[in-house]
Amino acid sequence: MEQTRLADGELRKLATYATGRSIEAGDVEALVADARPPSVYAITNAIDRREPAAAALAVQRALDEGEPVLRIMAALAGRVSDLIAVRDLVSSRAPAATITARVGRGSARSAERLTEAAGRYQVAELEAMLIGLFEADLAIKSNAMQPEPALAAWIGEHLLAARRRSG
């Protein structure tokens, strides 16, 4: 209910600001507050910086704060998907404006940060991470695993084990 109220307020603010014209990505970037909980934001930032231990700690903090596992996994899947998309765009020599429009949500700085982050990973690693999240989600939804152990297994396999292999 709180999320609905928050979304309604943000949409009303945008409509008032736009005064009859179409709302653009820049309007959203300028006016809408990031509604992700700080702990989820910390997870995606740690993924971007390729700091697996920090990501694992941020996940634990999010769980301690009551964040649902599936919301955490959705944030992870969204970030990993963005990193894959950026790698694809960069490899196809897409102009910065295209990257900004597709994954930066209109923010050149956001697209720049994602491009830097994507460069820290190999495509195969990102694809394995995304497949692992899908498999964890499936395990949870088919009742093969409980949510927290499924997320912990993904972290162990795709973040912490990757650190040991590369370090």
C-alpha positions as CSV (number, residue, x, y, z in Angstrom):
1,M,0.0,0.0,0.0
2,E,2.8,2.4,0.9
3,Q,4.5,1.8,-2.5
4,T,1.2,2.6,-4.3
5,R,0.9,5.8,-2.4
6,L,4.5,6.7,-3.2
7,A,4.1,5.9,-6.9
8,D,0.9,7.9,-7.1
9,G,2.6,11.0,-5.5
10,E,5.6,10.7,-7.9
11,L,3.3,10.5,-10.9
12,R,1.2,13.5,-9.8
13,K,4.5,15.5,-9.3
14,L,5.6,14.6,-12.8
15,A,2.2,15.5,-14.3
16,T,2.2,18.8,-12.6
17,Y,5.8,19.6,-13.7
18,A,5.1,18.6,-17.3
19,T,1.9,20.7,-17.5
20,G,0.3,19.0,-20.4
21,R,3.4,18.0,-22.4
22,S,4.8,14.4,-22.6
23,I,6.9,13.4,-19.6
24,E,10.5,12.7,-20.7
25,A,13.2,10.6,-19.2
26,G,15.0,13.8,-18.0
27,D,11.9,14.8,-16.1
28,V,11.9,11.5,-14.2
29,E,15.7,11.7,-13.6
30,A,15.3,15.3,-12.2
31,L,12.2,14.8,-10.1
32,V,11.6,11.2,-9.0
33,A,13.5,10.0,-5.9
34,D,15.1,6.6,-6.1
35,A,12.7,4.4,-4.2
36,R,15.1,1.4,-3.9
37,P,15.9,0.8,-0.2
38,P,19.5,1.8,0.6
39,S,20.5,-1.8,1.3
40,V,19.4,-2.9,-2.2
41,Y,21.2,0.1,-3.7
42,A,24.3,-1.0,-1.8
43,I,24.1,-4.5,-3.4
44,T,23.9,-3.2,-6.9
45,N,26.8,-0.7,-6.2
46,A,28.9,-3.5,-4.9
47,I,28.1,-5.6,-8.0
48,D,29.1,-2.7,-10.2
49,R,32.4,-2.3,-8.3
50,R,33.0,-6.1,-8.5
51,E,33.3,-6.3,-4.7
52,P,31.8,-9.7,-3.9
53,A,32.3,-9.5,-0.1
54,A,30.7,-6.1,0.0
55,A,27.8,-7.4,-2.0
56,A,27.4,-10.4,0.3
57,L,27.4,-8.1,3.3
58,A,24.9,-5.7,1.7
59,V,22.6,-8.7,0.9
60,Q,22.8,-9.8,4.6
61,R,22.0,-6.2,5.7
62,A,19.0,-6.1,3.3
63,L,17.7,-9.4,4.7
64,D,18.2,-8.2,8.2
65,E,16.1,-5.1,7.3
66,G,13.3,-7.3,6.1
67,E,13.8,-7.0,2.3
68,P,12.1,-9.9,0.6
69,V,14.6,-12.3,-1.1
70,L,12.7,-12.1,-4.4
71,R,13.0,-8.3,-4.4
72,I,16.7,-8.6,-3.8
73,M,17.0,-11.1,-6.6
74,A,14.9,-8.9,-8.9
75,A,17.4,-6.0,-8.3
76,L,20.3,-8.3,-9.0
77,A,18.7,-9.6,-12.2
78,G,18.0,-6.1,-13.3
79,R,21.5,-5.0,-12.7
80,V,23.1,-8.1,-14.4
81,S,20.8,-7.7,-17.3
82,D,21.8,-4.0,-17.7
83,L,25.5,-5.0,-17.6
84,I,24.9,-7.6,-20.3
85,A,23.1,-5.1,-22.4
86,V,25.9,-2.6,-22.0
87,R,28.5,-5.1,-23.0
88,D,26.5,-5.9,-26.1
89,L,26.0,-2.3,-27.0
90,V,29.7,-1.5,-26.5
91,S,30.8,-4.5,-28.5
92,S,28.6,-3.3,-31.4
93,R,30.1,0.1,-31.1
94,A,26.8,1.8,-30.2
95,P,27.1,5.5,-29.7
96,A,27.0,6.9,-26.1
97,A,23.6,8.4,-26.8
98,T,22.2,4.9,-27.6
99,I,23.7,3.4,-24.4
100,T,22.3,6.3,-22.4
101,A,18.8,5.8,-23.9
102,R,18.7,2.1,-23.5
103,V,20.3,1.4,-20.1
104,G,21.1,4.8,-18.6
105,R,17.4,5.7,-18.5
106,G,18.3,9.1,-20.0
107,S,21.2,9.8,-17.6
108,A,24.6,10.0,-19.4
109,R,26.3,9.6,-16.0
110,S,24.3,6.5,-15.1
111,A,25.2,5.0,-18.5
112,E,28.8,5.8,-18.0
113,R,28.9,4.1,-14.6
114,L,27.2,1.0,-16.1
115,T,29.7,0.9,-18.9
116,E,32.6,1.1,-16.4
117,A,31.0,-1.7,-14.3
118,A,30.3,-3.9,-17.4
119,G,34.0,-3.7,-18.3
120,R,34.8,-5.4,-15.0
121,Y,33.1,-8.6,-16.1
122,Q,33.4,-11.1,-18.9
123,V,30.2,-11.7,-20.9
124,A,30.2,-15.4,-19.9
125,E,30.4,-14.5,-16.2
126,L,27.4,-12.1,-16.5
127,E,25.4,-14.7,-18.4
128,A,26.2,-17.3,-15.8
129,M,25.1,-14.9,-13.0
130,L,21.8,-14.2,-14.8
131,I,21.1,-17.9,-15.4
132,G,22.0,-18.6,-11.8
133,L,19.4,-16.1,-10.6
134,F,16.8,-17.6,-12.9
135,E,17.6,-21.1,-11.5
136,A,17.5,-19.8,-7.9
137,D,14.1,-18.1,-8.6
138,L,12.8,-21.3,-10.1
139,A,14.0,-23.3,-7.1
140,I,12.2,-20.9,-4.8
141,K,9.0,-20.8,-6.8
142,S,8.9,-24.6,-7.3
143,N,9.5,-25.1,-3.5
144,A,12.7,-27.0,-4.2
145,M,14.6,-24.5,-1.9
146,Q,13.7,-21.9,0.6
147,P,14.4,-18.3,-0.5
148,E,17.4,-17.4,1.7
149,P,19.4,-20.6,1.1
150,A,18.7,-20.2,-2.7
151,L,20.1,-16.6,-2.6
152,A,23.0,-17.7,-0.4
153,A,23.9,-20.5,-2.9
154,W,23.8,-17.9,-5.8
155,I,26.1,-15.6,-3.8
156,G,28.5,-18.4,-3.0
157,E,28.7,-19.7,-6.6
158,H,28.6,-16.4,-8.6
159,L,30.2,-13.8,-6.3
160,L,32.4,-15.4,-3.7
161,A,33.6,-18.4,-5.7
162,A,34.3,-16.0,-8.7
163,R,36.5,-13.9,-6.4
164,R,38.5,-17.0,-5.3
165,R,39.0,-18.0,-9.0
166,S,40.1,-14.5,-10.1
167,G,42.1,-13.7,-6.9
